[in-house]
Amino acid sequence: MSPPAPHIHFVVPAFDERANVPFLLHSIAGLARFLRRDVSVLLVDDGSSDGTAEAAEATAAPLDEIRLRVIRHPVNQGPGAAFRTGIRAALETAGDDDVIVTIEADNTSDVMIVPKMLDRAERGADLVLATVYGAGRIVGAPLVRRVLSSGANSLVKLRFGLFGLSTYSSFFRLHRASLLRRAAGAYGTELITEPGFVCMVEMLVKLRRVGARVDEVPMLLDARVRRGASKMRVLRTVRTYLRILRGIGHPPAQDSVPHGRAQLVPATAVAR
């Protein structure tokens, strides 16, 4: 008898995404129907003022294929803090064989590549990145953002020796829960310290340092489907990249890491 398929936990940071979250949740429900399995969605409402959480709950209520949990940050803290909260909460219930998928809330990424990501995980990858480079594509994004992304990728690759990969800052990733639990055990509260978009570069570097086997699958990122403006602030992101290129910390001494079940930074959110 074959073992049960791993449970899929989506972690979605959202800030003022009322117009986009319903489309994303319907897309994830369609994925669940395609895979014929239940899927959990943990949405971290990062201080939204537009009713993002309420829109998510209303959308998910009639969808039998997904189980939604919303965690609220009382004020906006940035994607890094939202991922800290979401990953910590996901690890509280995930088994080591489960997978945790992180994705942006604006519905620009195609969730239907998750089966390909699962296939790479079944072949031995601990972390699978969705990439718009190589065979992937990005359409509808401003030229300045594409240039920034390409240039930043080159600098990160050289600075941290991340050769063999084409993307470093994508939100859309599939992680083995066991990998995130191992990294949390190594880094403790220092696994995610960057508050902004560059937190994904920080996580990638640290996951590689704890032995993650990383693979990629191509994807189409279509910025034309987004309703509303991107939350990325270009100049702020550039400054953060310049700071992070000076270095990312290594795991602390093992005697400074709490024993037992690994924990991330405690959430300041209120679960609903």
C-alpha positions in Angstrom: 0.0 0.0 0.0 1.5 3.3 -1.0 2.0 6.0 1.7 -0.5 8.9 1.8 0.3 11.9 -0.3 1.9 14.7 1.6 -0.4 17.4 2.8 0.0 20.8 1.1 0.1 23.9 3.3 0.0 27.3 1.5 1.4 30.3 3.3 0.2 33.5 1.8 1.3 37.0 3.0 -1.3 39.6 2.1 -1.4 43.4 2.5 -4.4 45.2 1.0 -5.1 42.4 -1.5 -8.9 42.3 -1.2 -9.3 42.5 -5.0 -6.8 39.7 -5.7 -7.2 37.1 -2.8 -10.5 35.7 -4.0 -9.0 34.8 -7.4 -6.0 33.2 -5.7 -8.2 31.1 -3.4 -10.3 29.9 -6.4 -7.1 29.0 -8.2 -5.8 27.0 -5.2 -9.2 25.2 -4.9 -8.9 24.3 -8.6 -5.4 22.9 -7.9 -6.9 20.8 -5.0 -9.6 19.4 -7.3 -6.9 18.5 -9.8 -4.7 16.8 -7.3 -7.7 15.2 -5.5 -6.5 16.1 -2.1 -7.3 18.6 0.7 -5.1 21.7 0.8 -4.6 24.1 3.7 -4.2 27.8 3.2 -2.8 30.0 5.9 -3.2 33.6 5.0 -1.4 36.2 7.0 -3.2 39.5 6.8 -0.3 41.9 7.3 -2.2 45.0 8.6 -4.6 45.4 5.7 -7.2 48.2 5.9 -9.2 47.1 2.8 -11.0 44.1 4.2 -8.5 41.5 2.8 -9.2 39.0 5.6 -13.0 39.3 5.3 -12.8 38.8 1.5 -10.7 35.7 2.0 -13.0 34.2 4.6 -16.1 34.9 2.5 -14.5 33.3 -0.6 -13.3 30.2 1.2 -16.5 29.5 3.1 -18.2 27.6 0.2 -15.0 26.0 -1.1 -14.9 22.4 0.2 -11.4 21.8 -1.3 -9.4 24.1 0.9 -9.2 24.8 4.6 -8.5 28.5 5.3 -7.0 29.9 8.4 -6.4 33.7 8.7 -3.9 35.2 11.0 -3.9 39.0 11.4 -1.1 41.4 12.1 -2.6 44.5 13.8 -0.2 46.7 11.8 1.8 46.2 8.5 5.2 44.6 9.3 6.3 43.6 5.8 6.6 40.3 4.0 9.5 39.0 6.1 7.3 39.3 9.3 4.4 37.8 7.5 6.4 34.8 6.4 7.8 34.4 9.9 4.3 34.2 11.3 2.9 32.0 8.5 5.8 29.4 8.4 5.8 29.2 12.2 2.1 28.5 12.3 2.3 26.0 9.4 5.1 24.1 11.2 2.9 23.7 14.3 0.6 21.3 12.4 2.7 20.0 9.4 4.2 16.6 9.4 7.8 16.2 8.2 6.6 14.6 5.0 4.2 17.5 4.3 5.1 20.4 2.0 4.8 24.1 2.6 4.2 26.3 -0.4 4.8 30.1 -0.1 3.2 32.3 -2.7 2.3 36.0 -3.2 -1.3 37.0 -2.7 -1.7 39.0 -6.0 -2.6 35.9 -8.1 0.2 36.6 -10.6 1.8 33.2 -10.3 0.3 30.0 -11.8 -0.5 27.6 -9.0 -1.0 24.8 -11.6 2.8 24.3 -11.7 2.6 22.9 -8.2 2.3 19.3 -9.5 5.7 19.8 -11.3 7.1 21.1 -8.1 5.8 18.1 -6.2 7.4 15.8 -8.8 10.8 17.5 -8.2 10.3 17.0 -4.5 9.5 13.3 -5.0 12.8 13.1 -6.9 14.7 14.3 -3.9 14.6 18.1 -3.8 14.0 19.7 -0.4 13.2 23.2 -1.9 11.7 23.9 -5.4 11.8 27.4 -6.7 9.4 28.7 -9.4 11.5 30.7 -11.8 10.6 33.2 -14.6 14.1 32.8 -16.1 15.3 30.2 -18.5 12.2 28.6 -19.9 10.0 30.8 -17.7 8.6 34.2 -18.5 7.4 37.4 -16.9 5.0 39.6 -18.7 3.3 42.9 -17.8 5.9 44.0 -15.2 7.6 47.4 -15.5 11.0 47.4 -17.2 12.7 48.9 -14.1 11.5 45.9 -11.9 12.7 43.4 -14.5 16.1 45.1 -14.7 16.3 45.3 -10.9 15.5 41.6 -10.5 18.0 40.5 -13.1 20.8 42.6 -11.7 20.1 41.7 -8.1 20.1 38.0 -9.1 23.5 38.3 -10.6 24.9 40.1 -7.5 23.4 37.6 -5.1 24.7 34.6 -7.2 28.3 36.0 -7.1 28.2 37.1 -3.4 26.8 33.9 -1.9 27.9 31.3 -4.5 24.4 30.3 -5.5 25.5 28.9 -8.8 23.2 26.6 -10.8 20.1 28.6 -9.9 18.4 31.3 -11.9 16.1 32.8 -9.3 16.7 33.9 -5.7 13.9 36.2 -4.6 10.8 34.5 -5.9 8.0 34.2 -3.3 6.6 31.1 -5.0 8.4 28.1 -3.5 7.7 24.6 -2.3 9.6 23.4 0.8 9.7 20.1 2.6 8.4 20.8 6.1 11.3 18.8 7.4 13.7 21.3 5.8 12.1 24.3 7.4 12.0 22.6 10.7 15.7 21.7 10.4 16.5 25.3 9.5 14.5 26.7 12.3 16.4 24.4 14.7 19.7 25.7 13.3 18.9 29.4 13.3 16.2 29.8 16.0 14.8 33.3 15.9 17.3 34.3 13.2 15.9 32.3 10.3 14.1 35.3 8.9 15.3 38.8 10.0 14.7 40.9 6.9 11.3 42.6 6.9 11.0 43.3 3.2 11.0 41.4 -0.1 14.7 40.5 0.3 13.7 38.1 3.1 13.4 35.4 0.4 17.1 35.8 -0.6 18.0 35.5 3.1 15.9 32.3 3.5 17.4 30.7 0.4 21.0 31.4 1.6 20.2 30.0 5.0 18.4 26.9 3.7 21.3 26.1 1.5 23.6 26.4 4.5 21.6 23.7 6.3 22.0 21.3 3.3 18.9 22.0 1.2 18.8 20.2 -2.1 17.3 22.9 -4.4 15.7 22.6 -7.8 13.7 24.9 -10.1 10.7 24.7 -12.4 9.8 27.4 -15.0 6.7 29.5 -14.6 4.9 32.4 -16.2 4.4 35.4 -13.9 1.7 37.5 -15.5 1.6 40.9 -13.8 -1.4 41.9 -16.0 -3.8 39.9 -13.9 -3.0 41.8 -10.7 -5.6 44.2 -9.6 -4.0 47.3 -8.0 -0.3 48.3 -7.8 2.6 46.1 -6.8 3.6 46.5 -3.1 7.3 46.5 -4.0 9.1 49.8 -3.4 12.0 49.8 -5.9 14.4 52.2 -4.1 13.8 50.7 -0.7 14.4 47.2 -2.2 17.6 48.4 -3.8 18.9 49.7 -0.5 18.0 46.4 1.2 19.9 44.4 -1.5 23.0 46.6 -1.0 22.8 45.9 2.8 22.2 42.2 2.5 25.1 41.8 0.1 27.4 42.7 3.0 26.6 39.3 4.5 24.0 36.9 5.9 24.6 35.4 9.3 25.5 31.8 9.8 23.7 29.5 12.3 24.4 30.4 15.9 26.3 28.0 18.2 24.3 24.9 18.8 24.2 25.5 22.5 22.3 28.7 21.9 19.5 27.0 20.0 16.6 25.8 22.1 16.2 22.1 22.3 13.0 20.3 21.3 10.5 21.4 18.7 12.0 24.2 16.5 10.3 27.5 16.7 10.4 30.7 14.6 10.0 34.2 15.8 6.7 34.2 17.8 3.8 35.7 15.9 2.4 39.0 17.1 -0.8 38.1 15.2 -4.2 37.2 16.5 -5.5 34.0 15.0 -9.1 33.8 14.0 
